Amino acid sequence: MSIFYKSDLIITNDGPPLREGIVELNEDGLIVSVFQDDSFHDFKYVEGVLIPGLVNAHCHLELSHLKGHIPAHTNGMAGFIDQIFSLRANTNDDACREAMIANDKAMYDEGIVAVGDISNSSITIDVKKESGIHYHTFVEVMGMSDALAESRFENGVQLLNRFVENDLSSVSLALHAPYSISKKLIQLVNTYLKSNSPSSIHINESDDELVFCKSKVGPLKEVFEKYKLPVQDFDNLTQETVLIDVVKELTNAAPLILVHNVKTDLAEIEKSNQLNANLYWCLCVQANEYITGQAPDLKIFNSDSLNVVVGTDSLASNTNLSVWEELKIISRLNNQIPFERLIKWATINGAKALQQNNKLGKIKPGYAPGLVQISNINFENPVITFDSFTRRIKI
Ligand SMILES: [Zn+2]
């Protein structure tokens, strides 16, 4: 049996927006047809704007219990990493599970249908198995010394296999960040990815990162030495920029989600896109504000020729895992980004980055994208305001 929803405005990502359009779905949420017909009356009315399900391209569900544990603006990125190291040593598994379940539900209710989730352990497996959200797990590997590379890589593959054994086969390896990996580890991960495997890396998040990667000095070095990491073994990245050096090495990562980009500039974007045509530029503006108080140069990302996606990062550096809240901050930081482009970043682009764009991201027959209602919005001339909010249409 079909269900029909009519809305004031529908963003389909499959042609121009539809005024007073109607979406027909079957009981499984699969879209049967999309049409406009003033004489058709057998529908449920959805006030406001209807969009496909949201995609959170970068999250760490396993850190959900750390909400509020690290104050905002604590001595920049080095200070943040210092606190993460000390807090992670004392994880309470029950508190972590409870927080993950609550936040998975909050993401589901807001209309998030897919998440790119970084995992360092198997603790998220049970939540992901039960969730109505599609998770692509990026098993994270790190280790700044070549001597550690083999064992860190093997541990990563073992953890990846745990997800596969639990029927969570949407999983791949991801390097943590340029400051925490060795050249050998990059090569091992790249070889393992083969071609066309999604991967992810944190990049260009702060000056601390760039100073350490180029010259092995600065506040990050001090934190790493405090925790007795093998800083002396780290190979500086000295060819071009840190971002370009990494993109050059990770040739098999496609899509490759580049997370943060606070320090990314236009020349780097252009050069990187020439090296790898399947790059996704992930913005996590709330986390950036939380950790360093800085923001990416959003005007360089305001283009349909770039694959921009939206992530929340973790609750260690954010107050929520809401993609809609991220869009509000992006809009506040740069009000020149068109509404439809923002929706695209948070829906179809994320679906592509997680290789789910054959069923998610578009309101189109044959797709099952999930439907999301945006309320408190001027649907005649939509702008993302702080009063607006989203909810999943439960079929
Ligand atoms: Zn992250």
Residues whose N, C-alpha, C, O or C-beta is under 5 A from the ligand:
A	BS01	ZN	D313
